[in-house]
């Protein structure tokens, strides 16, 4: 399944809740429209966020 969402402004809690509610898998794709805030700081904080998001049961794209 392919899902679209608006800009989370660095707060991914709603996406996490969505994944749990709809039992998404890595075969599901969520396209984030807008600036997701994943490359905001450009350092360790962004790296940790990317590692966390990559462990979620969904494939994320930032459009």
C-alpha angles and dihedrals in degrees: 000000000000119000131188126207137175127246110302091199090223094309108111098171094106092051090049090050091048091053091051094046095049097034094234122191134200086268088067118085125212116191114202110210112210135013105327095192094239095127097036101116100024094216144077094316091058091045092054091048092050091049091051094047092048090057093057121104095253137066109244127206125181109215 
